[in-house]
Amino acid sequence: QLQLVESGGGLVQPGGSLRLSCAASGSSLDIYTVGWFRQAPGQEREGVSCISSSGGSTDYADSVKGRFTVSRDNAKGIVYLQMNSLKPEDTAVYYCRAERGYEVYWGQGTQVTVSS
């Protein structure tokens, strides 16, 4: 069974950058579409970005377009989310999700806090 572990979160000042990683174990990640989601306190979980299994197709929420970049290294079984020009409203727990048909797996999340 696929297991996902996010890392790379932390505290950063507005305008700063972070790179999140979503590392897979237990199964190969390269057959799954992977999405990044986030959930701020008191808010619903929202989609941030996704990347196809091959990495050839990506998509972004309007709120992060031009600032976030998703990529993957299938040889290493890792999906990345490069986050630049961070804003306080980007503060949330970030989750990765792997999906293939009826199979859906979530990571445990990593906290990102943008504050001066």
PDB file as gemmi writes it, atoms N, CA and C in Angstrom:
CRYST1    1.000    1.000    1.000  90.00  90.00  90.00 P 1                      
ATOM      1  N   GLN A   1       0.843  -1.191   0.000  1.00  0.00           N  
ATOM      2  CA  GLN A   1       0.000   0.000   0.000  1.00  0.00           C  
ATOM      3  C   GLN A   1       0.878   1.241   0.000  1.00  0.00           C  
ATOM      4  N   LEU A   2       0.456   2.222  -0.763  1.00  0.00           N  
ATOM      5  CA  LEU A   2       1.227   3.458  -0.870  1.00  0.00           C  
ATOM      6  C   LEU A   2       1.132   4.263   0.419  1.00  0.00           C  
ATOM      7  N   GLN A   3       2.261   4.780   0.862  1.00  0.00           N  
ATOM      8  CA  GLN A   3       2.295   5.704   1.988  1.00  0.00           C  
ATOM      9  C   GLN A   3       2.998   6.973   1.549  1.00  0.00           C  
ATOM     10  N   LEU A   4       2.465   8.104   2.017  1.00  0.00           N  
ATOM     11  CA  LEU A   4       2.997   9.406   1.633  1.00  0.00           C  
ATOM     12  C   LEU A   4       3.439  10.176   2.870  1.00  0.00           C  
ATOM     13  N   VAL A   5       4.578  10.829   2.777  1.00  0.00           N  
ATOM     14  CA  VAL A   5       5.079  11.652   3.874  1.00  0.00           C  
ATOM     15  C   VAL A   5       5.505  13.005   3.325  1.00  0.00           C  
ATOM     16  N   GLU A   6       4.869  14.062   3.834  1.00  0.00           N  
ATOM     17  CA  GLU A   6       5.237  15.418   3.441  1.00  0.00           C  
ATOM     18  C   GLU A   6       6.323  15.947   4.368  1.00  0.00           C  
ATOM     19  N   SER A   7       7.142  16.825   3.834  1.00  0.00           N  
ATOM     20  CA  SER A   7       8.165  17.498   4.628  1.00  0.00           C  
ATOM     21  C   SER A   7       8.487  18.833   3.972  1.00  0.00           C  
ATOM     22  N   GLY A   8       9.227  19.662   4.697  1.00  0.00           N  
ATOM     23  CA  GLY A   8       9.675  20.933   4.138  1.00  0.00           C  
ATOM     24  C   GLY A   8       8.920  22.154   4.635  1.00  0.00           C  
ATOM     25  N   GLY A   9       7.892  21.932   5.438  1.00  0.00           N  
ATOM     26  CA  GLY A   9       7.157  23.062   5.973  1.00  0.00           C  
ATOM     27  C   GLY A   9       7.955  23.805   7.029  1.00  0.00           C  
ATOM     28  N   GLY A  10       7.408  24.941   7.454  1.00  0.00           N  
ATOM     29  CA  GLY A  10       8.083  25.718   8.482  1.00  0.00           C  
ATOM     30  C   GLY A  10       7.561  27.132   8.530  1.00  0.00           C  
ATOM     31  N   LEU A  11       8.295  27.956   9.250  1.00  0.00           N  
ATOM     32  CA  LEU A  11       7.949  29.374   9.401  1.00  0.00           C  
ATOM     33  C   LEU A  11       8.800  30.186   8.430  1.00  0.00           C  
ATOM     34  N   VAL A  12       8.164  31.044   7.656  1.00  0.00           N  
ATOM     35  CA  VAL A  12       8.881  31.870   6.684  1.00  0.00           C  
ATOM     36  C   VAL A  12       8.254  33.257   6.667  1.00  0.00           C  
ATOM     37  N   GLN A  13       9.065  34.248   6.384  1.00  0.00           N  
ATOM     38  CA  GLN A  13       8.559  35.615   6.303  1.00  0.00           C  
ATOM     39  C   GLN A  13       7.833  35.836   4.983  1.00  0.00           C  
ATOM     40  N   PRO A  14       6.918  36.784   4.950  1.00  0.00           N  
ATOM     41  CA  PRO A  14       6.255  37.119   3.681  1.00  0.00           C  
ATOM     42  C   PRO A  14       7.291  37.444   2.608  1.00  0.00           C  
ATOM     43  N   GLY A  15       7.046  36.929   1.417  1.00  0.00           N  
ATOM     44  CA  GLY A  15       7.987  37.089   0.321  1.00  0.00           C  
ATOM     45  C   GLY A  15       9.014  35.989   0.222  1.00  0.00           C  
ATOM     46  N   GLY A  16       9.074  35.154   1.226  1.00  0.00           N  
ATOM     47  CA  GLY A  16      10.047  34.068   1.246  1.00  0.00           C  
ATOM     48  C   GLY A  16       9.603  32.862   0.447  1.00  0.00           C  
ATOM     49  N   SER A  17      10.441  31.816   0.515  1.00  0.00           N  
ATOM     50  CA  SER A  17      10.194  30.601  -0.255  1.00  0.00           C  
ATOM     51  C   SER A  17      10.337  29.365   0.612  1.00  0.00           C  
ATOM     52  N   LEU A  18       9.624  28.337   0.227  1.00  0.00           N  
ATOM     53  CA  LEU A  18       9.768  27.013   0.813  1.00  0.00           C  
ATOM     54  C   LEU A  18       9.590  25.982  -0.296  1.00  0.00           C  
ATOM     55  N   ARG A  19      10.213  24.836  -0.114  1.00  0.00           N  
ATOM     56  CA  ARG A  19       9.966  23.714  -1.019  1.00  0.00           C  
ATOM     57  C   ARG A  19       9.451  22.530  -0.211  1.00  0.00           C  
ATOM     58  N   LEU A  20       8.246  22.125  -0.514  1.00  0.00           N  
ATOM     59  CA  LEU A  20       7.647  20.952   0.123  1.00  0.00           C  
ATOM     60  C   LEU A  20       7.972  19.706  -0.696  1.00  0.00           C  
ATOM     61  N   SER A  21       8.111  18.598   0.016  1.00  0.00           N  
ATOM     62  CA  SER A  21       8.333  17.309  -0.622  1.00  0.00           C  
ATOM     63  C   SER A  21       7.255  16.332  -0.179  1.00  0.00           C  
ATOM     64  N   CYS A  22       6.872  15.480  -1.081  1.00  0.00           N  
ATOM     65  CA  CYS A  22       5.927  14.402  -0.803  1.00  0.00           C  
ATOM     66  C   CYS A  22       6.612  13.116  -1.237  1.00  0.00           C  
ATOM     67  N   ALA A  23       7.059  12.350  -0.264  1.00  0.00           N  
ATOM     68  CA  ALA A  23       7.830  11.141  -0.555  1.00  0.00           C  
ATOM     69  C   ALA A  23       6.964   9.900  -0.393  1.00  0.00           C  
ATOM     70  N   ALA A  24       7.074   9.003  -1.350  1.00  0.00           N  
ATOM     71  CA  ALA A  24       6.266   7.784  -1.346  1.00  0.00           C  
ATOM     72  C   ALA A  24       7.077   6.581  -0.892  1.00  0.00           C  
ATOM     73  N   SER A  25       6.383   5.660  -0.258  1.00  0.00           N  
ATOM     74  CA  SER A  25       6.969   4.367   0.083  1.00  0.00           C  
ATOM     75  C   SER A  25       5.886   3.313  -0.019  1.00  0.00           C  
ATOM     76  N   GLY A  26       6.298   2.076  -0.110  1.00  0.00           N  
ATOM     77  CA  GLY A  26       5.346   0.979  -0.160  1.00  0.00           C  
ATOM     78  C   GLY A  26       4.875   0.624  -1.546  1.00  0.00           C  
ATOM     79  N   SER A  27       4.992   1.550  -2.463  1.00  0.00           N  
ATOM     80  CA  SER A  27       4.579   1.311  -3.839  1.00  0.00           C  
ATOM     81  C   SER A  27       5.181   2.391  -4.708  1.00  0.00           C  
ATOM     82  N   SER A  28       5.171   2.165  -5.992  1.00  0.00           N  
ATOM     83  CA  SER A  28       5.748   3.150  -6.901  1.00  0.00           C  
ATOM     84  C   SER A  28       4.781   4.313  -7.105  1.00  0.00           C  
ATOM     85  N   LEU A  29       5.323   5.533  -7.035  1.00  0.00           N  
ATOM     86  CA  LEU A  29       4.482   6.723  -7.160  1.00  0.00           C  
ATOM     87  C   LEU A  29       4.189   7.073  -8.606  1.00  0.00           C  
ATOM     88  N   ASP A  30       4.948   6.493  -9.536  1.00  0.00           N  
ATOM     89  CA  ASP A  30       4.898   6.996 -10.911  1.00  0.00           C  
ATOM     90  C   ASP A  30       3.633   6.627 -11.677  1.00  0.00           C  
ATOM     91  N   ILE A  31       2.720   5.877 -11.055  1.00  0.00           N  
ATOM     92  CA  ILE A  31       1.457   5.571 -11.721  1.00  0.00           C  
ATOM     93  C   ILE A  31       0.320   6.445 -11.197  1.00  0.00           C  
ATOM     94  N   TYR A  32       0.631   7.336 -10.270  1.00  0.00           N  
ATOM     95  CA  TYR A  32      -0.393   8.147  -9.620  1.00  0.00           C  
ATOM     96  C   TYR A  32      -0.328   9.614 -10.038  1.00  0.00           C  
ATOM     97  N   THR A  33      -1.505  10.203 -10.219  1.00  0.00           N  
ATOM     98  CA  THR A  33      -1.607  11.659 -10.256  1.00  0.00           C  
ATOM     99  C   THR A  33      -1.479  12.146  -8.815  1.00  0.00           C  
ATOM    100  N   VAL A  34      -0.713  13.191  -8.615  1.00  0.00           N  
ATOM    101  CA  VAL A  34      -0.488  13.699  -7.260  1.00  0.00           C  
ATOM    102  C   VAL A  34      -0.962  15.140  -7.166  1.00  0.00           C  
ATOM    103  N   GLY A  35      -1.699  15.409  -6.126  1.00  0.00           N  
ATOM    104  CA  GLY A  35      -2.180  16.758  -5.885  1.00  0.00           C  
ATOM    105  C   GLY A  35      -1.674  17.289  -4.554  1.00  0.00           C  
ATOM    106  N   TRP A  36      -1.532  18.594  -4.491  1.00  0.00           N  
ATOM    107  CA  TRP A  36      -1.247  19.293  -3.238  1.00  0.00           C  
ATOM    108  C   TRP A  36      -2.507  20.036  -2.808  1.00  0.00           C  
ATOM    109  N   PHE A  37      -2.845  19.906  -1.542  1.00  0.00           N  
ATOM    110  CA  PHE A  37      -4.003  20.561  -0.955  1.00  0.00           C  
ATOM    111  C   PHE A  37      -3.533  21.305   0.286  1.00  0.00           C  
ATOM    112  N   ARG A  38      -4.351  22.236   0.737  1.00  0.00           N  
ATOM    113  CA  ARG A  38      -4.033  22.918   1.989  1.00  0.00           C  
ATOM    114  C   ARG A  38      -5.302  23.208   2.755  1.00  0.00           C  
ATOM    115  N   GLN A  39      -5.127  23.312   4.060  1.00  0.00           N  
ATOM    116  CA  GLN A  39      -6.265  23.603   4.934  1.00  0.00           C  
ATOM    117  C   GLN A  39      -5.814  24.569   6.013  1.00  0.00           C  
ATOM    118  N   ALA A  40      -6.420  25.745   5.997  1.00  0.00           N  
ATOM    119  CA  ALA A  40      -6.165  26.748   7.021  1.00  0.00           C  
ATOM    120  C   ALA A  40      -7.147  26.547   8.168  1.00  0.00           C  
ATOM    121  N   PRO A  41      -6.819  27.036   9.364  1.00  0.00           N  
ATOM    122  CA  PRO A  41      -7.724  26.857  10.504  1.00  0.00           C  
ATOM    123  C   PRO A  41      -9.117  27.407  10.213  1.00  0.00           C  
ATOM    124  N   GLY A  42     -10.120  26.604  10.473  1.00  0.00           N  
ATOM    125  CA  GLY A  42     -11.489  27.024  10.270  1.00  0.00           C  
ATOM    126  C   GLY A  42     -11.954  27.053   8.831  1.00  0.00           C  
ATOM    127  N   GLN A  43     -11.111  26.575   7.941  1.00  0.00           N  
ATOM    128  CA  GLN A  43     -11.456  26.593   6.524  1.00  0.00           C  
ATOM    129  C   GLN A  43     -11.492  25.180   5.964  1.00  0.00           C  
ATOM    130  N   GLU A  44     -12.141  25.044   4.829  1.00  0.00           N  
ATOM    131  CA  GLU A  44     -12.168  23.754   4.161  1.00  0.00           C  
ATOM    132  C   GLU A  44     -10.857  23.511   3.427  1.00  0.00           C  
ATOM    133  N   ARG A  45     -10.560  22.234   3.247  1.00  0.00           N  
ATOM    134  CA  ARG A  45      -9.369  21.874   2.482  1.00  0.00           C  
ATOM    135  C   ARG A  45      -9.580  22.280   1.024  1.00  0.00           C  
ATOM    136  N   GLU A  46      -8.543  22.871   0.435  1.00  0.00           N  
ATOM    137  CA  GLU A  46      -8.656  23.318  -0.944  1.00  0.00           C  
ATOM    138  C   GLU A  46      -7.498  22.793  -1.776  1.00  0.00           C  
ATOM    139  N   GLY A  47      -7.768  22.595  -3.046  1.00  0.00           N  
ATOM    140  CA  GLY A  47      -6.732  22.145  -3.956  1.00  0.00           C  
ATOM    141  C   GLY A  47      -5.798  23.288  -4.320  1.00  0.00           C  
ATOM    142  N   VAL A  48      -4.514  22.996  -4.363  1.00  0.00           N  
ATOM    143  CA  VAL A  48      -3.494  23.991  -4.681  1.00  0.00           C  
ATOM    144  C   VAL A  48      -2.889  23.724  -6.057  1.00  0.00           C  
ATOM    145  N   SER A  49      -2.526  22.472  -6.283  1.00  0.00           N  
ATOM    146  CA  SER A  49      -1.849  22.129  -7.525  1.00  0.00           C  
ATOM    147  C   SER A  49      -1.931  20.630  -7.735  1.00  0.00           C  
ATOM    148  N   CYS A  50      -1.759  20.216  -8.986  1.00  0.00           N  
ATOM    149  CA  CYS A  50      -1.675  18.781  -9.247  1.00  0.00           C  
ATOM    150  C   CYS A  50      -0.751  18.542 -10.431  1.00  0.00           C  
ATOM    151  N   ILE A  51      -0.268  17.304 -10.499  1.00  0.00           N  
ATOM    152  CA  ILE A  51       0.653  16.925 -11.555  1.00  0.00           C  
ATOM    153  C   ILE A  51       0.308  15.513 -11.999  1.00  0.00           C  
ATOM    154  N   SER A  52       0.328  15.309 -13.302  1.00  0.00           N  
ATOM    155  CA  SER A  52       0.009  13.999 -13.851  1.00  0.00           C  
ATOM    156  C   SER A  52       1.101  12.988 -13.518  1.00  0.00           C  
ATOM    157  N   SER A  53       0.806  11.724 -13.745  1.00  0.00           N  
ATOM    158  CA  SER A  53       1.755  10.676 -13.376  1.00  0.00           C  
ATOM    159  C   SER A  53       3.097  10.818 -14.093  1.00  0.00           C  
ATOM    160  N   SER A  54       3.061  11.278 -15.325  1.00  0.00           N  
ATOM    161  CA  SER A  54       4.299  11.442 -16.095  1.00  0.00           C  
ATOM    162  C   SER A  54       4.999  12.769 -15.809  1.00  0.00           C  
ATOM    163  N   GLY A  55       4.241  13.694 -15.210  1.00  0.00           N  
ATOM    164  CA  GLY A  55       4.769  15.036 -14.996  1.00  0.00           C  
ATOM    165  C   GLY A  55       4.531  15.971 -16.161  1.00  0.00           C  
ATOM    166  N   GLY A  56       3.884  15.461 -17.201  1.00  0.00           N  
ATOM    167  CA  GLY A  56       3.695  16.259 -18.394  1.00  0.00           C  
ATOM    168  C   GLY A  56       2.569  17.266 -18.317  1.00  0.00           C  
ATOM    169  N   SER A  57       1.721  17.142 -17.314  1.00  0.00           N  
ATOM    170  CA  SER A  57       0.593  18.058 -17.175  1.00  0.00           C  
ATOM    171  C   SER A  57       0.501  18.533 -15.737  1.00  0.00           C  
ATOM    172  N   THR A  58       0.343  19.831 -15.578  1.00  0.00           N  
ATOM    173  CA  THR A  58       0.213  20.417 -14.241  1.00  0.00           C  
ATOM    174  C   THR A  58      -0.951  21.395 -14.229  1.00  0.00           C  
ATOM    175  N   ASP A  59      -1.434  21.687 -13.035  1.00  0.00           N  
ATOM    176  CA  ASP A  59      -2.511  22.649 -12.881  1.00  0.00           C  
ATOM    177  C   ASP A  59      -2.351  23.342 -11.537  1.00  0.00           C  
ATOM    178  N   TYR A  60      -2.879  24.571 -11.458  1.00  0.00           N  
ATOM    179  CA  TYR A  60      -2.719  25.375 -10.258  1.00  0.00           C  
ATOM    180  C   TYR A  60      -4.006  26.120  -9.937  1.00  0.00           C  
ATOM    181  N   ALA A  61      -4.237  26.325  -8.661  1.00  0.00           N  
ATOM    182  CA  ALA A  61      -5.299  27.220  -8.241  1.00  0.00           C  
ATOM    183  C   ALA A  61      -4.914  28.648  -8.632  1.00  0.00           C  
ATOM    184  N   ASP A  62      -5.921  29.455  -8.913  1.00  0.00           N  
ATOM    185  CA  ASP A  62      -5.648  30.837  -9.326  1.00  0.00           C  
ATOM    186  C   ASP A  62      -4.835  31.584  -8.265  1.00  0.00           C  
ATOM    187  N   SER A  63      -5.071  31.253  -7.009  1.00  0.00           N  
ATOM    188  CA  SER A  63      -4.424  31.982  -5.919  1.00  0.00           C  
ATOM    189  C   SER A  63      -2.917  31.750  -5.851  1.00  0.00           C  
ATOM    190  N   VAL A  64      -2.426  30.698  -6.513  1.00  0.00           N  
ATOM    191  CA  VAL A  64      -0.992  30.392  -6.428  1.00  0.00           C  
ATOM    192  C   VAL A  64      -0.302  30.420  -7.791  1.00  0.00           C  
ATOM    193  N   LYS A  65      -1.042  30.637  -8.842  1.00  0.00           N  
ATOM    194  CA  LYS A  65      -0.436  30.668 -10.176  1.00  0.00           C  
ATOM    195  C   LYS A  65       0.651  31.724 -10.258  1.00  0.00           C  
ATOM    196  N   GLY A  66       1.759  31.340 -10.843  1.00  0.00           N  
ATOM    197  CA  GLY A  66       2.883  32.256 -10.979  1.00  0.00           C  
ATOM    198  C   GLY A  66       3.789  32.303  -9.768  1.00  0.00           C  
ATOM    199  N   ARG A  67       3.355  31.688  -8.660  1.00  0.00           N  
ATOM    200  CA  ARG A  67       4.166  31.685  -7.442  1.00  0.00           C  
ATOM    201  C   ARG A  67       4.610  30.271  -7.037  1.00  0.00           C  
ATOM    202  N   PHE A  68       3.763  29.291  -7.302  1.00  0.00           N  
ATOM    203  CA  PHE A  68       4.039  27.905  -6.917  1.00  0.00           C  
ATOM    204  C   PHE A  68       4.351  27.087  -8.176  1.00  0.00           C  
ATOM    205  N   THR A  69       5.227  26.122  -8.022  1.00  0.00           N  
ATOM    206  CA  THR A  69       5.559  25.207  -9.105  1.00  0.00           C  
ATOM    207  C   THR A  69       5.600  23.782  -8.588  1.00  0.00           C  
ATOM    208  N   VAL A  70       4.844  22.912  -9.229  1.00  0.00           N  
ATOM    209  CA  VAL A  70       4.838  21.496  -8.852  1.00  0.00           C  
ATOM    210  C   VAL A  70       5.719  20.721  -9.826  1.00  0.00           C  
ATOM    211  N   SER A  71       6.434  19.747  -9.303  1.00  0.00           N  
ATOM    212  CA  SER A  71       7.289  18.902 -10.144  1.00  0.00           C  
ATOM    213  C   SER A  71       7.409  17.536  -9.483  1.00  0.00           C  
ATOM    214  N   ARG A  72       7.963  16.597 -10.234  1.00  0.00           N  
ATOM    215  CA  ARG A  72       8.121  15.265  -9.648  1.00  0.00           C  
ATOM    216  C   ARG A  72       9.370  14.597 -10.177  1.00  0.00           C  
ATOM    217  N   ASP A  73       9.918  13.745  -9.341  1.00  0.00           N  
ATOM    218  CA  ASP A  73      11.052  12.907  -9.716  1.00  0.00           C  
ATOM    219  C   ASP A  73      10.602  11.470  -9.497  1.00  0.00           C  
ATOM    220  N   ASN A  74      10.124  10.847 -10.540  1.00  0.00           N  
ATOM    221  CA  ASN A  74       9.570   9.502 -10.396  1.00  0.00           C  
ATOM    222  C   ASN A  74      10.638   8.470 -10.042  1.00  0.00           C  
ATOM    223  N   ALA A  75      11.859   8.721 -10.422  1.00  0.00           N  
ATOM    224  CA  ALA A  75      12.929   7.789 -10.059  1.00  0.00           C  
ATOM    225  C   ALA A  75      13.112   7.755  -8.539  1.00  0.00           C  
ATOM    226  N   LYS A  76      12.917   8.904  -7.899  1.00  0.00           N  
ATOM    227  CA  LYS A  76      13.058   8.980  -6.446  1.00  0.00           C  
ATOM    228  C   LYS A  76      11.730   8.785  -5.728  1.00  0.00           C  
ATOM    229  N   GLY A  77      10.635   8.825  -6.457  1.00  0.00           N  
ATOM    230  CA  GLY A  77       9.329   8.703  -5.822  1.00  0.00           C  
ATOM    231  C   GLY A  77       8.962   9.914  -4.987  1.00  0.00           C  
ATOM    232  N   ILE A  78       9.283  11.100  -5.482  1.00  0.00           N  
ATOM    233  CA  ILE A  78       9.021  12.331  -4.735  1.00  0.00           C  
ATOM    234  C   ILE A  78       8.326  13.346  -5.647  1.00  0.00           C  
ATOM    235  N   VAL A  79       7.364  14.032  -5.088  1.00  0.00           N  
ATOM    236  CA  VAL A  79       6.723  15.169  -5.740  1.00  0.00           C  
ATOM    237  C   VAL A  79       7.038  16.407  -4.905  1.00  0.00           C  
ATOM    238  N   TYR A  80       7.369  17.489  -5.604  1.00  0.00           N  
ATOM    239  CA  TYR A  80       7.762  18.726  -4.946  1.00  0.00           C  
ATOM    240  C   TYR A  80       6.733  19.831  -5.193  1.00  0.00           C  
ATOM    241  N   LEU A  81       6.679  20.746  -4.255  1.00  0.00           N  
ATOM    242  CA  LEU A  81       5.923  21.975  -4.449  1.00  0.00           C  
ATOM    243  C   LEU A  81       6.830  23.128  -4.047  1.00  0.00           C  
ATOM    244  N   GLN A  82       7.338  23.832  -5.053  1.00  0.00           N  
ATOM    245  CA  GLN A  82       8.165  25.010  -4.804  1.00  0.00           C  
ATOM    246  C   GLN A  82       7.243  26.203  -4.619  1.00  0.00           C  
ATOM    247  N   MET A  83       7.366  26.850  -3.489  1.00  0.00           N  
ATOM    248  CA  MET A  83       6.480  27.970  -3.158  1.00  0.00           C  
ATOM    249  C   MET A  83       7.316  29.236  -3.001  1.00  0.00           C  
ATOM    250  N   ASN A  84       7.098  30.192  -3.880  1.00  0.00           N  
ATOM    251  CA  ASN A  84       7.815  31.468  -3.839  1.00  0.00           C  
ATOM    252  C   ASN A  84       6.851  32.607  -3.540  1.00  0.00           C  
ATOM    253  N   SER A  85       7.410  33.739  -3.189  1.00  0.00           N  
ATOM    254  CA  SER A  85       6.606  34.939  -2.912  1.00  0.00           C  
ATOM    255  C   SER A  85       5.456  34.616  -1.961  1.00  0.00           C  
ATOM    256  N   LEU A  86       5.778  33.939  -0.898  1.00  0.00           N  
ATOM    257  CA  LEU A  86       4.737  33.487   0.030  1.00  0.00           C  
ATOM    258  C   LEU A  86       4.054  34.658   0.708  1.00  0.00           C  
ATOM    259  N   LYS A  87       2.762  34.477   0.949  1.00  0.00           N  
ATOM    260  CA  LYS A  87       1.922  35.483   1.571  1.00  0.00           C  
ATOM    261  C   LYS A  87       1.346  34.924   2.872  1.00  0.00           C  
ATOM    262  N   PRO A  88       0.953  35.789   3.790  1.00  0.00           N  
ATOM    263  CA  PRO A  88       0.332  35.283   5.033  1.00  0.00           C  
ATOM    264  C   PRO A  88      -0.873  34.387   4.770  1.00  0.00           C  
ATOM    265  N   GLU A  89      -1.598  34.661   3.710  1.00  0.00           N  
ATOM    266  CA  GLU A  89      -2.774  33.839   3.404  1.00  0.00           C  
ATOM    267  C   GLU A  89      -2.424  32.450   2.881  1.00  0.00           C  
ATOM    268  N   ASP A  90      -1.146  32.186   2.665  1.00  0.00           N  
ATOM    269  CA  ASP A  90      -0.711  30.838   2.300  1.00  0.00           C  
ATOM    270  C   ASP A  90      -0.529  29.953   3.530  1.00  0.00           C  
ATOM    271  N   THR A  91      -0.656  30.534   4.707  1.00  0.00           N  
ATOM    272  CA  THR A  91      -0.516  29.773   5.941  1.00  0.00           C  
ATOM    273  C   THR A  91      -1.581  28.682   6.022  1.00  0.00           C  
ATOM    274  N   ALA A  92      -1.136  27.445   6.203  1.00  0.00           N  
ATOM    275  CA  ALA A  92      -2.046  26.303   6.238  1.00  0.00           C  
ATOM    276  C   ALA A  92      -1.231  25.039   6.487  1.00  0.00           C  
ATOM    277  N   VAL A  93      -1.958  23.957   6.728  1.00  0.00           N  
ATOM    278  CA  VAL A  93      -1.346  22.629   6.664  1.00  0.00           C  
ATOM    279  C   VAL A  93      -1.455  22.156   5.222  1.00  0.00           C  
ATOM    280  N   TYR A  94      -0.340  21.743   4.671  1.00  0.00           N  
ATOM    281  CA  TYR A  94      -0.290  21.295   3.278  1.00  0.00           C  
ATOM    282  C   TYR A  94      -0.225  19.768   3.231  1.00  0.00           C  
ATOM    283  N   TYR A  95      -1.073  19.212   2.382  1.00  0.00           N  
ATOM    284  CA  TYR A  95      -1.172  17.767   2.237  1.00  0.00           C  
ATOM    285  C   TYR A  95      -0.910  17.372   0.777  1.00  0.00           C  
ATOM    286  N   CYS A  96      -0.319  16.208   0.591  1.00  0.00           N  
ATOM    287  CA  CYS A  96      -0.273  15.653  -0.749  1.00  0.00           C  
ATOM    288  C   CYS A  96      -1.224  14.466  -0.827  1.00  0.00           C  
ATOM    289  N   ARG A  97      -1.736  14.249  -2.018  1.00  0.00           N  
ATOM    290  CA  ARG A  97      -2.680  13.165  -2.258  1.00  0.00           C  
ATOM    291  C   ARG A  97      -2.298  12.482  -3.558  1.00  0.00           C  
ATOM    292  N   ALA A  98      -2.242  11.161  -3.528  1.00  0.00           N  
ATOM    293  CA  ALA A  98      -1.981  10.369  -4.730  1.00  0.00           C  
ATOM    294  C   ALA A  98      -3.278   9.685  -5.139  1.00  0.00           C  
ATOM    295  N   GLU A  99      -3.559   9.731  -6.426  1.00  0.00           N  
ATOM    296  CA  GLU A  99      -4.832   9.201  -6.900  1.00  0.00           C  
ATOM    297  C   GLU A  99      -4.630   8.402  -8.183  1.00  0.00           C  
ATOM    298  N   ARG A 100      -5.302   7.258  -8.250  1.00  0.00           N  
ATOM    299  CA  ARG A 100      -5.312   6.450  -9.461  1.00  0.00           C  
ATOM    300  C   ARG A 100      -6.612   5.675  -9.472  1.00  0.00           C  
ATOM    301  N   GLY A 101      -7.546   6.164 -10.244  1.00  0.00           N  
ATOM    302  CA  GLY A 101      -8.857   5.525 -10.265  1.00  0.00           C  
ATOM    303  C   GLY A 101      -9.508   5.638  -8.889  1.00  0.00           C  
ATOM    304  N   TYR A 102      -9.884   4.485  -8.334  1.00  0.00           N  
ATOM    305  CA  TYR A 102     -10.544   4.486  -7.029  1.00  0.00           C  
ATOM    306  C   TYR A 102      -9.548   4.547  -5.874  1.00  0.00           C  
ATOM    307  N   GLU A 103      -8.289   4.429  -6.172  1.00  0.00           N  
ATOM    308  CA  GLU A 103      -7.266   4.480  -5.121  1.00  0.00           C  
ATOM    309  C   GLU A 103      -6.922   5.931  -4.795  1.00  0.00           C  
ATOM    310  N   VAL A 104      -7.028   6.274  -3.517  1.00  0.00           N  
ATOM    311  CA  VAL A 104      -6.670   7.612  -3.052  1.00  0.00           C  
ATOM    312  C   VAL A 104      -5.889   7.469  -1.752  1.00  0.00           C  
ATOM    313  N   TYR A 105      -4.735   8.119  -1.706  1.00  0.00           N  
ATOM    314  CA  TYR A 105      -3.909   8.087  -0.508  1.00  0.00           C  
ATOM    315  C   TYR A 105      -3.525   9.512  -0.128  1.00  0.00           C  
ATOM    316  N   TRP A 106      -3.523   9.771   1.166  1.00  0.00           N  
ATOM    317  CA  TRP A 106      -3.167  11.089   1.699  1.00  0.00           C  
ATOM    318  C   TRP A 106      -1.948  10.981   2.603  1.00  0.00           C  
ATOM    319  N   GLY A 107      -1.165  12.037   2.634  1.00  0.00           N  
ATOM    320  CA  GLY A 107      -0.117  12.176   3.625  1.00  0.00           C  
ATOM    321  C   GLY A 107      -0.677  12.786   4.893  1.00  0.00           C  
ATOM    322  N   GLN A 108       0.197  12.961   5.880  1.00  0.00           N  
ATOM    323  CA  GLN A 108      -0.241  13.455   7.189  1.00  0.00           C  
ATOM    324  C   GLN A 108      -0.219  14.969   7.278  1.00  0.00           C  
ATOM    325  N   GLY A 109       0.415  15.619   6.309  1.00  0.00           N  
ATOM    326  CA  GLY A 109       0.438  17.081   6.267  1.00  0.00           C  
ATOM    327  C   GLY A 109       1.693  17.686   6.865  1.00  0.00           C  
ATOM    328  N   THR A 110       2.005  18.881   6.406  1.00  0.00           N  
ATOM    329  CA  THR A 110       3.118  19.655   6.945  1.00  0.00           C  
ATOM    330  C   THR A 110       2.674  21.107   7.079  1.00  0.00           C  
ATOM    331  N   GLN A 111       3.018  21.717   8.207  1.00  0.00           N  
ATOM    332  CA  GLN A 111       2.553  23.074   8.503  1.00  0.00           C  
ATOM    333  C   GLN A 111       3.425  24.104   7.799  1.00  0.00           C  
ATOM    334  N   VAL A 112       2.787  25.034   7.143  1.00  0.00           N  
ATOM    335  CA  VAL A 112       3.459  26.196   6.561  1.00  0.00           C  
ATOM    336  C   VAL A 112       2.882  27.442   7.212  1.00  0.00           C  
ATOM    337  N   THR A 113       3.737  28.254   7.796  1.00  0.00           N  
ATOM    338  CA  THR A 113       3.318  29.490   8.439  1.00  0.00           C  
ATOM    339  C   THR A 113       4.090  30.645   7.833  1.00  0.00           C  
ATOM    340  N   VAL A 114       3.351  31.602   7.292  1.00  0.00           N  
ATOM    341  CA  VAL A 114       3.968  32.784   6.685  1.00  0.00           C  
ATOM    342  C   VAL A 114       3.648  33.978   7.568  1.00  0.00           C  
ATOM    343  N   SER A 115       4.671  34.497   8.221  1.00  0.00           N  
ATOM    344  CA  SER A 115       4.459  35.565   9.184  1.00  0.00           C  
ATOM    345  C   SER A 115       5.754  36.316   9.420  1.00  0.00           C  
ATOM    346  N   SER A 116       5.606  37.611   9.682  1.00  0.00           N  
ATOM    347  CA  SER A 116       6.776  38.413  10.027  1.00  0.00           C  
ATOM    348  C   SER A 116       6.967  38.461  11.542  1.00  0.00           C  
TER     349      SER A 116                                                      
END                                                                             
